Amino acid sequence: AQTVTQSQPEMSVQEAETVTLSCTYDTSESDYYLFWYKQPPSRQMILVIRQEAYKQQNATENRFSVNFQKAAKSFSLKISDSQLGDAAMYFCAYMGQGGSEKLVFGKGMKLTVNP
Amino acid sequence: GAGVSQSPRYKVAKRGQDVALRCDPISGHVSLFWYQQALGQGPEFLTYFQNEAQLDKSGLPSDRFFAERPEGSVSTLKIQRTQQEDSAVYLCASSLGQRETNEQFFGPGTRLTVL
């Protein structure tokens, strides 16, 4: 079974600084998708960024970018120019290529942004 | 509506009671997912529908949990004879059902407390 590990339960960053959130996963599949989801205190989960495993180029969405290392099974999220609104729980998630489209989530990481 | 809605937002049940949680997905979304999120944890997959067909129910923790989506739109998650360990936030998500655009859109969740 696939597993997703987020080893840092909490992090903090100063406003306008850069922070990197780490995630590792375990799978025997060669094709899959990886996601970072954000869950603000209101609890509605929203997608931050998505990466297809077959693409070597790292995904980027404005201030958010990933460092995808397929061989190391590592998928970290970099947030540049951190803003107060970035404060939330961040979850790394995995979706396999075949079968169910279910997401396998890590335990999450709480990000605090200090003004 | 514009997003996924869930009702009720909060539910308190006495141990042994039956509960029903409702999910209204985004109009036109083929796939619908239920996840269980315990306090301080990442969401865990319960079950998945494609239209009215329940394609994966491998995450349902016991036969007390039952989900349906009879007309391929609204879904209900029913928990019979609730127990304290069922206390969690139950998240519903929907997607277009195509792997190329596989973003899952989440509802606000139903917080279930079993006394």
HADDOCK unambig.tbl for C-alpha pairs under 7 A between the chains (distance, minus, plus):
assign (segid A and resid 43 and name CA) (segid B and resid 108 and name CA) 5.92 0.50 0.50
assign (segid A and resid 44 and name CA) (segid B and resid 106 and name CA) 6.30 0.50 0.50
assign (segid A and resid 44 and name CA) (segid B and resid 107 and name CA) 5.98 0.50 0.50
assign (segid A and resid 44 and name CA) (segid B and resid 108 and name CA) 4.58 0.50 0.50
assign (segid A and resid 45 and name CA) (segid B and resid 106 and name CA) 5.63 0.50 0.50
assign (segid A and resid 46 and name CA) (segid B and resid 105 and name CA) 6.87 0.50 0.50
assign (segid A and resid 46 and name CA) (segid B and resid 106 and name CA) 6.93 0.50 0.50
assign (segid A and resid 100 and name CA) (segid B and resid 56 and name CA) 6.54 0.50 0.50
assign (segid A and resid 102 and name CA) (segid B and resid 45 and name CA) 6.61 0.50 0.50
assign (segid A and resid 103 and name CA) (segid B and resid 45 and name CA) 6.91 0.50 0.50
assign (segid A and resid 104 and name CA) (segid B and resid 44 and name CA) 6.92 0.50 0.50
assign (segid A and resid 105 and name CA) (segid B and resid 42 and name CA) 5.70 0.50 0.50
assign (segid A and resid 105 and name CA) (segid B and resid 43 and name CA) 6.19 0.50 0.50
assign (segid A and resid 105 and name CA) (segid B and resid 44 and name CA) 6.89 0.50 0.50
assign (segid A and resid 106 and name CA) (segid B and resid 42 and name CA) 5.69 0.50 0.50
assign (segid A and resid 107 and name CA) (segid B and resid 41 and name CA) 4.91 0.50 0.50
assign (segid A and resid 107 and name CA) (segid B and resid 42 and name CA) 4.31 0.50 0.50
assign (segid A and resid 108 and name CA) (segid B and resid 41 and name CA) 6.77 0.50 0.50
assign (segid A and resid 108 and name CA) (segid B and resid 42 and name CA) 5.80 0.50 0.50
